Amino acid sequence: MKKIAVITSGGDAPGMNAAVRAVVRAAIARGVDCYGFHHGYRGIIAEEIVLLESKDVSGIISQGGTILRTARSDEFRSPAGRQQAIEILRENEIEGLVVIGGDGSLTGARRLYEEFGFPVMGVPGSIDNDIAGTDFSIGFDTAVNTALEAIDKVRDTAYSHERVFVIEVMGRANGFIAVEVALSGGAEAVLVPEVPFSLQEICDNLRKSRAKGKRSSILVVAEGAARASDIKQFIHKNTGFEARYLVLGHMQRGGSPTSFDRVLALRLGSFAANRLISGYSGEMVGLEGGKLVSHPLSYVLGTTRTIDPEKLFLVEVLAK
Ligand code: F6P
């Protein structure tokens, strides 16, 4: 291989820049030119191509977001859009593509590989951490720490006013962020889409806590489980406790990546570029049990990551 390209696609995640840096410099170390397309798949179709030299990825390791920009491309979801993308890749003599993103972006990579035999290598980048084949996706650790910082601050005011606070975190259809944040933030309860919950039971537990002298509480709700505003309303109506809610939203996607996310991104980015250049394809790299691994995209996209029941159990037990 003489020329590869890299894109960031879907929702941005802190650490994507570190991954781009690693892909570019690992390619250069192998004597391969690395190009970037801006705006993910949309940018391939629009031929937004730039040569990425070592200096272009200098100083980005600490930056959140992605210097390549990102997008969710409707056009690429159609066969005509993908045909256009493959033609652009071939016209530019790109021989392989590293895709950094979440499940939608990896599905796009799988299509390029299966429909056109185009060499691709996926890198899991998503704050949601819902991608199989890796223990961590890039951005999750930073998002959790950002949410945790907010929760710690909210706890101060919840304590002073003796209020119940319901905090909504991101995660799309999954509760990985919610569970991690609830556990590390000492929340009284966590509501996730994967596990049925009873609001009556949550209200009963809040009443019991008050009876034991606990004057303030934090509940964490995953965006895919319920709306924080509705939960707050229900709690207030059923218990009479003063309650407030907070939706953390996109702030969880921004900010400088943690050391964990940087190291993860650098290892995965470098591994992905090297595997692609060595002739491997149709895979996603990951980290399992601390070791670098690579799985077929068909496995990654056909497997569901599940919430660790031990962590859920711990939140419940340690709240009592
Ligand atoms: O997948 C990352 C994520 O931040 C999800 O947690 C969230 O549901 C979604 O993206 C939000 O997407 P958008 O930025 O398009 O509103």
Boltz pocket constraint, residues with backbone or C-beta under 6 A from the ligand:
constraints:
  - pocket:
      binder: B
      contacts: [[A, 11], [A, 12], [A, 102], [A, 126], [A, 127], [A, 128], [A, 170], [A, 171], [A, 172], [A, 223], [A, 253]]
      max_distance: 6.0
